[in-house]
């Protein structure tokens, strides 16, 4: 519910259904019709089209061990260093979760000038963290692959508890 005037752009999703045809059966007009806002330009500063996240009104772009933050209000890009190369980033609350080598880390971005890193899961060869990674309500779901046996296992890990195996198979499909 919008109960007061706002100085920020607001997007209200609108879905129309039925058999009426626009411009034949009805017309519509509104002040912002056809208005577009460029939020970010993809260029040499963000060289892949993956790993975009949205946090606190800003666009986050994880590029290896660099966190690029675009603020659409000020139209500025700022780069921050992460302690590790991040694969499969997932954002939940103030934390970015990601794989790096044989570990899963969380990166607390509540203070972008003081990003803290915590190792949450670690394995050693021949067991590799691979396949899917997701987080729901602070619970991490991830997969490992055992190179010698060719077996995939899926685990869940709650905040300070040990990981619990929740599935085993010969491939990583079907869990994420």
Residue pairs with C-beta under 8 A, 6 or more apart in sequence:
2 10
9 37
20 26
22 28
37 72
39 59
39 70
39 72
40 46
40 59
40 70
40 72
42 49
45 68
45 77
45 79
46 61
46 63
46 68
47 63
48 63
51 61
51 62
51 63
51 86
51 89
52 59
52 60
52 61
53 59
53 60
53 61
53 62
53 89
53 91
53 96
54 60
54 91
55 91
55 109
57 71
57 72
57 73
58 69
58 70
58 71
58 72
59 69
59 70
59 72
60 67
60 68
60 69
60 70
60 91
60 96
60 109
61 67
61 68
61 69
61 70
62 68
62 82
62 86
62 89
62 96
62 98
64 85
64 86
65 81
65 82
65 83
65 84
65 85
65 86
66 79
66 80
66 81
66 82
67 79
67 80
67 81
67 82
67 96
67 107
67 109
67 112
67 115
68 77
68 78
68 79
68 80
69 77
69 78
69 79
69 80
69 112
70 76
70 77
71 78
78 112
80 112
80 113
80 115
81 115
82 107
82 115
82 117
83 105
83 107
83 117
84 98
84 100
84 101
84 103
84 105
84 117
85 100
85 101
86 96
86 98
86 99
86 100
86 105
86 107
87 98
87 99
87 100
88 98
88 99
88 132
88 133
89 96
89 97
89 98
90 96
90 97
90 98
90 133
90 134
90 135
91 97
92 135
92 136
92 137
92 138
94 108
94 109
94 110
95 106
95 107
95 108
95 109
95 135
96 106
96 107
96 109
97 104
97 105
97 106
97 107
97 120
97 133
97 135
97 140
98 104
98 105
98 107
98 133
99 105
99 129
99 133
99 142
101 129
102 122
102 123
102 124
102 125
102 127
102 128
102 129
103 119
103 120
103 121
103 122
103 123
103 129
104 119
104 120
104 121
104 122
104 129
104 133
104 140
104 142
105 117
105 118
105 119
105 120
106 117
106 118
106 120
107 115
107 116
107 117
108 115
108 116
108 117
108 118
109 115
120 140
120 157
121 129
121 140
121 142
121 155
121 157
121 163
123 129
123 144
125 147
126 146
126 147
126 148
127 144
127 145
127 146
127 147
128 144
128 145
128 147
129 142
129 143
129 144
130 143
130 144
130 145
130 172
131 142
131 143
131 144
131 145
131 152
131 154
131 172
131 175
131 176
132 141
132 142
132 143
132 154
132 172
132 175
132 176
133 140
133 141
133 142
133 143
133 176
134 140
134 141
134 142
134 176
135 141
138 158
138 159
139 156
139 157
139 158
139 159
140 156
140 157
141 154
141 155
141 156
141 166
141 175
141 176
142 154
142 155
142 157
143 152
143 153
143 154
143 155
143 172
143 175
143 176
144 152
144 153
144 155
145 151
145 152
145 172
146 152
146 153
150 170
151 168
151 169
151 170
152 168
152 169
152 170
152 171
152 172
153 165
153 167
153 168
154 165
154 166
154 167
154 168
154 175
155 163
155 164
155 165
155 166
156 163
156 164
156 166
157 163
157 164
167 175
